[in-house]
Amino acid sequence: MDNNTTNNSIGIVNYGAGNIFSLTAALDRQNIPYAMVNTEADLEKHSHIIIPGVGHAGTAMQKLQQTGLVKAIKQLKKPVLGICVGMQLLTTHSEEGNADLLDIIPLQTKLFDKNLGIKIPHMGWNNIDFTNNLLFSNVKPHTQFYFVHSYFIEYNPTFDIASVNYGNKFSAAIQKDNFFGVQFHPEKSGEAGEQLLKNFSNLNF
């Protein structure tokens, strides 16, 4: 870890595609220090990194590329958490905008099938089933989290650490090495979501 790293602080990648206020409010409630990441040097100042995101994955990827941070993010060895579209950015490709993404976790982001008789977007509270992962420490089994999305990440047991059923089974949370992603919004998921953010802030690699 770099000598300039601030112990147990979160850097939030500021690329114009995230709901920053809700996230920072949740971190404030947990007394977790944070700051915005605008440059590669900023990445080095924090022990943990969050990539937020709402809206269109293809557009979000374009905005992230414009920051010049893509290469540095892919090389990070500290804990990284992608939230919602930020999680989708960690995958290889999204059907939304037919966009190539960061390709950190070799999964596909796909559009829900309206022929399954489900409402799109998937919006509201849903139960998740999670594995024995430190990200979910002290979270009760089958806890509900808050979702808002029209695209989902394909289920793959190699990388899946939490799953949910909505029309079909898909990944609610994934992990590869130090990279984590959650499709739901922990900052809007009450006590359980804030516990997850606290757990993330305490991860060590």
Summary of the structure (lengths in Angstrom):
residues: 205
radius of gyration: 15.7
end to end distance: 9.5
largest distance: 53.4
contacts: 716
relative contact order: 0.17
helix: 27%
strand: 32%
